[in-house]
Amino acid sequence: MWAKTVTGNFAKVIHGLNANHLTDQVIQRSKRMILDTLGVGLLGTSTEVCHKVAQYSKIYSSDLSSTIWGHLDFRLPPVYAAFVNGVAVHSMDFDDTWHPATHPSGAVLPAVIALSEAFPQKKKISGLDLLLAFNVGIEVQGRLLHFSREARNIPRRFHPPAVVGTMGSAAACAKLLALDQQECKNALAIAASYAGAPLANAATQIKPLHVGNAAKHGLEAACLALQGLQGNKQILDEESGMGAFYTDYNPQTLPTLQSYPWLLEQQDVAIKRFPAHLATHWVADAASSVRRKLVQSSENLTPLDKIGKVILKVPEVRYVNRPSPASEHEARHSFQFVACSALLDGSMSVQSFASKNIHRPALRELLCKTQLEHPPDNTPSFDSLYCEVSVTLQDGNTITDRCTTFYGHWRKPLKKEDLEEKFQSNVLGILPTEAMEGIIETVYNLEKVEDCSVLSTFLSGQSARALPKKLRFF
Amino acid sequence: LWLKGHNFFASFIRAARPEHLSPTVRQRSKRMILDSIGVGLVGSTTRVFDIALRYCRLYSSVAVSSVYGKPGVKLSPTLAAFTNGVATHSMDFDDTWHPATHPSGAVLPALLAASQMLPPNTKPNGLDFLLAFNVGLEVQGRLMHFSTEAHDIPKRFHPPSVVGTLGSAAATAKLLSLSSAQCCHALGIAASLAGAPMANAATQAKPLHVGNATRLGLEAALLAGRGMEANPLILDDIPGCSGFSAFYSVYQPKPLSAPGEHHEFLLEKQDIAFKRFPAHLGMHWVVDAALSVRNLFINYAGSFSPSLIRSIMLKIPVSKYINRPFPSSEHQARHSFQFNACAALLDGEVGLGSFSESSIQRQELRELLDKVVVEHPEDNVANFDKMYGEVALLLHSGDVLTGKCDTFYGHWRKPLSKESLLKKFRSNASHVLPEEKIETIITLVDNLENLADSSQLACSL
């Protein structure tokens, strides 16, 4: 009998989904997300914010412990491993983005990996178990985002990963822990009481903690549910439940389990090519294109000196409108900064946000000449926005380009080689080559991996040679 | 123009001094500390506490902080704060303020845990502790004044999880003597850890709201102390990009004056309500009204004879989460006007035992519940400063007996006497502690300002 409440229905679906429900498309897309997330997380372990949270978390320890990505020298209890690794994933705003808007993988993957390592009764978790749990966590987030029209636009009040990410993490962990339906309901209910962080902390050092905390608290909620803690069994149904985070809220039941239609099937994610807010990716592509035209059309090697004015036509997104960013976090959330960087350098990279590059005089000069315009037809939605860059030279010539779909967006997904290149470039210097290649191979064959702890082994920097027996496929 | 309002808060936290605590504020806050501890001690006998403790014991390193009712058990500071916060709110027995929140449970556990965390030669004294406690209360109160919404019984987010988290961060920042900038960031970090929906009230998960408020506020301060930075304008109102305003639909922030020679703490003008039995504050009005009409009824009929009653009319404010005609769990029973009225009518009092499984399921009680009818008079606003409770017994004979309560005993307008407060504390603490320990705690709190090492309080639990 189908559950009468939306909450009960969610619990039923979380509980009832199994590996047979995963389609090829979903498997393929989710593995790409997993690979990208790991790379981004590994790179992120080198950030200051990640160092701070790792140091902080060392005050906790336990008999059960999980890998901190990129580190062999210390481990943490699962909840804190999920926290630290989640922070790492979002530390540079380099992780995936979905539609409706959230960063789905960072809230889920660190939690399920950490949990898989510290399983009660030391049970072995297969790659397929991990893949299924991951997808349950993604699916729940997507479904929740569809409960509100507000969610279709770039957020203004609560940062979505802190809201739906916490719920997704709880669902994924509930799945991995094989909680029964009652326990799944409670995991969701408990998670709701941890959800939610205001958007104003975006573009600050705290933002990565939104994802870290989503992963951590979702896992904690599932663990508390396993211990028997109970919450409101209609948490998704009530306005004073999940509805508290939205001004319009219309919960719906999920489709039946029979040939379950995963959202990831219909709607892919966007993978970023450089570590900054997604909206800046349109600006970067348009600016790079304008620069190419500028250089081509000019005999002068540095036409950039002759720039009089730069106009950016962008959607109205308050927290990405920063004319003069002072920190790396602010620079990653600045249309103006990315446009000027791309105009100066031709393309964006991890290095574009280094302190010396943020503060270079040529860039500051160009920033002063940059203005934003918000055409009314430019809606603040990642599915429909566009960016136009117009550069007017001192001689009066104007060169313009518009980007409606950047490379990496779901409408123009990264090719396999480019996804791999991003991963390799991120991981270089953090892990030895063997471990890096071990991760790629394991993720590509994830559904056949017998014991997914081999992934954690690689993540800590050990190579397959150290444990020959672990890398076994079904 | 609202400029850097957030920094006003940080400056306040930093600049507040013990001299700013008036005698009234000291006295009231010490009463709150005592009540909070007692309530936490009895709360350590609950199932929800059990679950929280079992969970936290998975993490054992740097276990320096005490747990209510468990001598010999220590946890790491934030987890001790969490567990003790859960204990405090586990039975809905803790204090309530106006505008509405449960202020002490969100602050005290963090301070107790933090006091044990600091190295021996830097232990804060009792006065520092009391000051930090009051800073935590003050910040919560000031934040609630930013929204007219906060004056009424909440509907969307549970206030302890919103202002409580920032109060805990402020109090801890004070105790740890963080710099002004760090205090600022502690508040910003805490904002990203705040907010739990009301729907979990009246469930077993509700106590976690207070547990997490105190724990995550402590965590925010610890992170700030390690250099973590957040948005310095988190309390300001910035259209299109919500900060703390995310939790309210109407939000008007105001600066907090830096304490000059005299700072008037909100607690000076607005006292707290202490509960006489473990249930939602709203229940206390109907219980006092029910007890009053019960007396009338006994005078009328000689004894309490339910068969003479045709219907029981309750006049209560509109508030969905405390209007439950047939509660099925202890958590629901603590949030049911109907249940509390009937229990008072039947038993002549409401106490700890009223919410046991057997008490909730009693046949006589269910029969009385069947007779209850609820009305929401327009003049009965859902606001702890203005509401009233009225219980009318409509008898088969046609007679009507009525009891009304505007201000229950324990409300800030009619505060508990010292004897009553001590009686409540002793009764609560005796569930888990021997007499000498109980008396030690009473003495320590009473002489808090003279204590050389405030961690003694935590160690005595």
HADDOCK unambig.tbl for C-alpha pairs under 7 A between the chains (distance, minus, plus):
assign (segid A and resid 52 and name CA) (segid B and resid 226 and name CA) 6.84 0.50 0.50
assign (segid A and resid 56 and name CA) (segid B and resid 223 and name CA) 6.94 0.50 0.50
assign (segid A and resid 59 and name CA) (segid B and resid 61 and name CA) 6.57 0.50 0.50
assign (segid A and resid 59 and name CA) (segid B and resid 62 and name CA) 6.04 0.50 0.50
assign (segid A and resid 60 and name CA) (segid B and resid 59 and name CA) 5.95 0.50 0.50
assign (segid A and resid 60 and name CA) (segid B and resid 60 and name CA) 6.82 0.50 0.50
assign (segid A and resid 60 and name CA) (segid B and resid 61 and name CA) 5.47 0.50 0.50
assign (segid A and resid 60 and name CA) (segid B and resid 62 and name CA) 6.89 0.50 0.50
assign (segid A and resid 60 and name CA) (segid B and resid 76 and name CA) 6.85 0.50 0.50
assign (segid A and resid 61 and name CA) (segid B and resid 59 and name CA) 5.31 0.50 0.50
assign (segid A and resid 61 and name CA) (segid B and resid 60 and name CA) 5.91 0.50 0.50
assign (segid A and resid 61 and name CA) (segid B and resid 61 and name CA) 5.03 0.50 0.50
assign (segid A and resid 62 and name CA) (segid B and resid 58 and name CA) 5.91 0.50 0.50
assign (segid A and resid 62 and name CA) (segid B and resid 59 and name CA) 4.53 0.50 0.50
assign (segid A and resid 62 and name CA) (segid B and resid 60 and name CA) 5.53 0.50 0.50
assign (segid A and resid 62 and name CA) (segid B and resid 61 and name CA) 6.69 0.50 0.50
assign (segid A and resid 156 and name CA) (segid B and resid 240 and name CA) 5.25 0.50 0.50
assign (segid A and resid 156 and name CA) (segid B and resid 241 and name CA) 4.84 0.50 0.50
assign (segid A and resid 156 and name CA) (segid B and resid 242 and name CA) 6.16 0.50 0.50
assign (segid A and resid 157 and name CA) (segid B and resid 241 and name CA) 5.91 0.50 0.50
assign (segid A and resid 157 and name CA) (segid B and resid 242 and name CA) 4.62 0.50 0.50
assign (segid A and resid 157 and name CA) (segid B and resid 246 and name CA) 5.32 0.50 0.50
assign (segid A and resid 158 and name CA) (segid B and resid 246 and name CA) 6.52 0.50 0.50
assign (segid A and resid 190 and name CA) (segid B and resid 205 and name CA) 6.34 0.50 0.50
assign (segid A and resid 192 and name CA) (segid B and resid 196 and name CA) 6.70 0.50 0.50
assign (segid A and resid 192 and name CA) (segid B and resid 197 and name CA) 7.00 0.50 0.50
assign (segid A and resid 193 and name CA) (segid B and resid 196 and name CA) 4.11 0.50 0.50
assign (segid A and resid 193 and name CA) (segid B and resid 197 and name CA) 5.98 0.50 0.50
assign (segid A and resid 193 and name CA) (segid B and resid 209 and name CA) 6.99 0.50 0.50
assign (segid A and resid 194 and name CA) (segid B and resid 196 and name CA) 6.04 0.50 0.50
assign (segid A and resid 195 and name CA) (segid B and resid 196 and name CA) 6.74 0.50 0.50
assign (segid A and resid 196 and name CA) (segid B and resid 195 and name CA) 6.26 0.50 0.50
assign (segid A and resid 197 and name CA) (segid B and resid 191 and name CA) 6.73 0.50 0.50
assign (segid A and resid 197 and name CA) (segid B and resid 192 and name CA) 4.18 0.50 0.50
assign (segid A and resid 197 and name CA) (segid B and resid 193 and name CA) 6.26 0.50 0.50
assign (segid A and resid 197 and name CA) (segid B and resid 194 and name CA) 6.80 0.50 0.50
assign (segid A and resid 198 and name CA) (segid B and resid 192 and name CA) 6.00 0.50 0.50
assign (segid A and resid 198 and name CA) (segid B and resid 242 and name CA) 5.83 0.50 0.50
assign (segid A and resid 198 and name CA) (segid B and resid 243 and name CA) 5.02 0.50 0.50
assign (segid A and resid 198 and name CA) (segid B and resid 244 and name CA) 6.43 0.50 0.50
assign (segid A and resid 198 and name CA) (segid B and resid 246 and name CA) 5.82 0.50 0.50
assign (segid A and resid 199 and name CA) (segid B and resid 241 and name CA) 5.84 0.50 0.50
assign (segid A and resid 199 and name CA) (segid B and resid 242 and name CA) 5.49 0.50 0.50
assign (segid A and resid 199 and name CA) (segid B and resid 243 and name CA) 6.09 0.50 0.50
assign (segid A and resid 200 and name CA) (segid B and resid 231 and name CA) 6.58 0.50 0.50
assign (segid A and resid 200 and name CA) (segid B and resid 234 and name CA) 6.33 0.50 0.50
assign (segid A and resid 200 and name CA) (segid B and resid 241 and name CA) 5.57 0.50 0.50
assign (segid A and resid 200 and name CA) (segid B and resid 242 and name CA) 5.35 0.50 0.50
assign (segid A and resid 200 and name CA) (segid B and resid 243 and name CA) 4.52 0.50 0.50
assign (segid A and resid 201 and name CA) (segid B and resid 230 and name CA) 6.07 0.50 0.50
assign (segid A and resid 201 and name CA) (segid B and resid 231 and name CA) 5.30 0.50 0.50
assign (segid A and resid 204 and name CA) (segid B and resid 229 and name CA) 7.00 0.50 0.50
assign (segid A and resid 204 and name CA) (segid B and resid 230 and name CA) 5.43 0.50 0.50
assign (segid A and resid 204 and name CA) (segid B and resid 231 and name CA) 5.98 0.50 0.50
assign (segid A and resid 205 and name CA) (segid B and resid 228 and name CA) 6.91 0.50 0.50
assign (segid A and resid 205 and name CA) (segid B and resid 229 and name CA) 5.54 0.50 0.50
assign (segid A and resid 205 and name CA) (segid B and resid 230 and name CA) 5.81 0.50 0.50
assign (segid A and resid 206 and name CA) (segid B and resid 189 and name CA) 6.57 0.50 0.50
assign (segid A and resid 206 and name CA) (segid B and resid 229 and name CA) 6.33 0.50 0.50
assign (segid A and resid 206 and name CA) (segid B and resid 230 and name CA) 5.20 0.50 0.50
assign (segid A and resid 227 and name CA) (segid B and resid 51 and name CA) 6.23 0.50 0.50
assign (segid A and resid 229 and name CA) (segid B and resid 48 and name CA) 6.83 0.50 0.50
assign (segid A and resid 229 and name CA) (segid B and resid 51 and name CA) 6.73 0.50 0.50
assign (segid A and resid 229 and name CA) (segid B and resid 204 and name CA) 6.72 0.50 0.50
assign (segid A and resid 229 and name CA) (segid B and resid 205 and name CA) 6.86 0.50 0.50
assign (segid A and resid 230 and name CA) (segid B and resid 203 and name CA) 6.89 0.50 0.50
assign (segid A and resid 230 and name CA) (segid B and resid 204 and name CA) 5.38 0.50 0.50
assign (segid A and resid 230 and name CA) (segid B and resid 205 and name CA) 5.96 0.50 0.50
assign (segid A and resid 231 and name CA) (segid B and resid 200 and name CA) 5.84 0.50 0.50
assign (segid A and resid 231 and name CA) (segid B and resid 203 and name CA) 5.27 0.50 0.50
assign (segid A and resid 231 and name CA) (segid B and resid 204 and name CA) 5.66 0.50 0.50
assign (segid A and resid 231 and name CA) (segid B and resid 205 and name CA) 4.84 0.50 0.50
assign (segid A and resid 232 and name CA) (segid B and resid 199 and name CA) 6.33 0.50 0.50
assign (segid A and resid 232 and name CA) (segid B and resid 200 and name CA) 5.16 0.50 0.50
assign (segid A and resid 232 and name CA) (segid B and resid 203 and name CA) 5.92 0.50 0.50
assign (segid A and resid 235 and name CA) (segid B and resid 199 and name CA) 6.34 0.50 0.50
assign (segid A and resid 238 and name CA) (segid B and resid 199 and name CA) 6.92 0.50 0.50
assign (segid A and resid 240 and name CA) (segid B and resid 155 and name CA) 6.50 0.50 0.50
assign (segid A and resid 240 and name CA) (segid B and resid 156 and name CA) 5.01 0.50 0.50
assign (segid A and resid 240 and name CA) (segid B and resid 197 and name CA) 5.78 0.50 0.50
assign (segid A and resid 240 and name CA) (segid B and resid 198 and name CA) 5.30 0.50 0.50
assign (segid A and resid 240 and name CA) (segid B and resid 199 and name CA) 4.97 0.50 0.50
assign (segid A and resid 241 and name CA) (segid B and resid 197 and name CA) 5.18 0.50 0.50
assign (segid A and resid 241 and name CA) (segid B and resid 198 and name CA) 6.32 0.50 0.50
assign (segid A and resid 241 and name CA) (segid B and resid 199 and name CA) 4.61 0.50 0.50
assign (segid A and resid 242 and name CA) (segid B and resid 197 and name CA) 6.95 0.50 0.50
assign (segid A and resid 244 and name CA) (segid B and resid 156 and name CA) 5.25 0.50 0.50
assign (segid A and resid 244 and name CA) (segid B and resid 157 and name CA) 6.64 0.50 0.50
assign (segid A and resid 244 and name CA) (segid B and resid 197 and name CA) 5.84 0.50 0.50
assign (segid A and resid 318 and name CA) (segid B and resid 240 and name CA) 5.82 0.50 0.50
assign (segid A and resid 318 and name CA) (segid B and resid 241 and name CA) 6.37 0.50 0.50
assign (segid A and resid 319 and name CA) (segid B and resid 241 and name CA) 6.38 0.50 0.50
